[in-house]
């Protein structure tokens, strides 16, 4: 069975799909737009979930679970929210053999059902802040779907917090945005820009939306996580008030924030190469794949007893590993398979290595072979894995920097997006008309308005008006 | 705010519901039959999930995720399966603003969608066994619902494995049944009977169903987990064949097995008392609640610095804890609250304790106060927590034994279920007619046919015919 995949340069989109299917991250499901997350993909998601969950708990959040079925009338309570989500809703009209009196919507996001409950739970300032997160599946009926990036059903987490003041809620919004940035950079080895979204791009029902944005291997941007300041919009829609410290009734302030299985698509496109997936050690289902090589029974006995020493050393250094001792495929076939699956470090051991008390290490992110002594192989692996994690981040960051360009003239801007493209740093007058025209003419959109704004002013990339807002444009997924 | 709940003896069902609502395990959702799992309840579910997940992985299983939306035609492919589940289905008929060509069913269980995928993944005996588990939400449109025990939506895990031979699949079925038994007894401190279900009680689509059954505080049985040998039923329905070692095509053999958030209801009813929940240490969100007591600022300073020593000692013994230092409720109020929430061990520290270098410990499963020296409080807590875990199991086991009775005459049997009831150990001729008549007349059903059958024969509790099948009857949830 050939596991070859189309090259990135040949057809990026084919490369992406083939990589996912052949590395067994996921498969197409029988229902249009749905996918199956296979064990290799799900193990990565578990690592992501555990990493994020710890960060959420460390910042005081608790998990809960709210129903997936939402009365249709709830969705309609917040005007912007229903406008944003109604084209994407899936609706249960029949259940238990009967037509329902009120249709039920499958949650596209849970603000409405959660704020209908918060009404019962929040009475006094002593009930605040309420810091709840949920891990769940959501359904959005999308027209064009892509494995992991945009699927009808996806897995995600959604934080929903309630606060006594706008300031506290805004602080929380930015705190969680920074949690996402830290997770993306330290665990996923994926550098991200952070900033505010424009009015046109914000969440339906938010006062302000913030995002982390990463550059993929084809120089397009991927919005990888969002954090919303919701003001009192949902509190008003669901009549959630609290008694403040002065014994006055006030509407509660809200935030929501989420990341999804889309992050797996981000991993693929940030680090993948023509041989397949390249996983950062911190999110790989296991860190080291060991491939023993032998021909005779006698060699097998020797290699196996040598393997035990390697195993002990790896265990003592808390390095996670698997041994692939299948007999019906060749070592070369195994090398390809585990490269395709992106395991960060490979150890090969044959009879000659046993004799020399050594082994061969091959980093997935490079291709040179290194011969290492048996002694201290656990510690050495940890050192190499740490280097891989760091180098992967640096490589992705350099790639982004190499493909980011300050652009002041609209002619240059158009040319940039007619050729290779990337991130354009430009000024924008703040008008949604300019924003829309740029998108119509170049397909590039404003990804973020960075928090750090330069002191000098510039002129709007589209209309040329003097402008103080420095933004980052890109084509995006 | 009063947190008092109705007594168990007064009204068991009211006690159960009030306990769940007031201890903030869960709340009713706006959609009929649905519930919200609140942070305290969800933290218990996370402990259960992590405990079970480790046991699944240790027995070679991997997690994956399959879509929640299933084409209606899939459900109809296995004759028994559709008969069992169609009355409970919720159906999506509209999505994205349009009527769907084929209605989609919300999974009530995932055999059909999973076996439609296994068809693509299984070709040769080398692809077997395939050992996959899924953590997911499922929807069953139930007529009468109860918090945790029977809800329209619930969370569960469902294992779906594929094997080359019937023997291997049967072995797997029993292996996972025993995993459930171990989990129930060692983590939940809940003794369970294991055995086979009768034909009338088995899973729709199974060749044989096995279950763990526990006795609740009202002497009714709760089916707490099931493991099914599915034979080739689903392989035939979805045409899943493999090339065996002799290069012949054969249908694959299957198992499935699951436990759900119902286990939280089981915990409540196995251990709860009139003061509220009693949690086994291994599943409690944290093990120790510390309640500091002071009146003056000077006392506060002293107590707080003493607390630090306690914290360090607990940490060094890996004991998990929380400090409740709220100032707007009294210590007595806190005692009640944490008793209601079932935290296994309470530590109280006041200014006098600081002076004496001591603290007060109160076990949730008993009520005596014990004064302990500060030194070694971590280790001492661990010892006490281990004792609580063990004593809770023993207490539940004794309760079950005290309420289990060998019954040979149908008159005694009827009287047993007209009065207090419990588990009746009796003989049964094997006829579904007798089984149904017993149920109609007494509401008791056959919970399990135990694996260990006595050597002697008896006579069927209903018809009196000589019988070799020894069974356990009970009223059940």
Interface residues (C-beta under 8 A of the other chain):
Chain A: X27 X29 X30 X31 X34 X35 X36 X37 X38 X39 X41 X42 X43 X45 X46 X62 X63 X64 X65 X66 X67 X68 X69 X70 X71 X74 X86 X87 X88 X89 X90 X91 X92 X93 X94 X95 X96 X97 X103 X104 X106 X113 X116 X117 X120 X121 X126 X132 X136 X137 X139 X141 X143 X152 X153 X155 X328
Chain B: X27 X29 X30 X31 X34 X35 X36 X37 X38 X39 X41 X42 X43 X45 X46 X62 X63 X64 X65 X66 X67 X68 X69 X70 X71 X74 X86 X87 X88 X89 X90 X91 X92 X93 X94 X95 X96 X97 X103 X104 X106 X113 X116 X117 X120 X121 X126 X132 X136 X137 X139 X141 X143 X152 X153 X155 X328
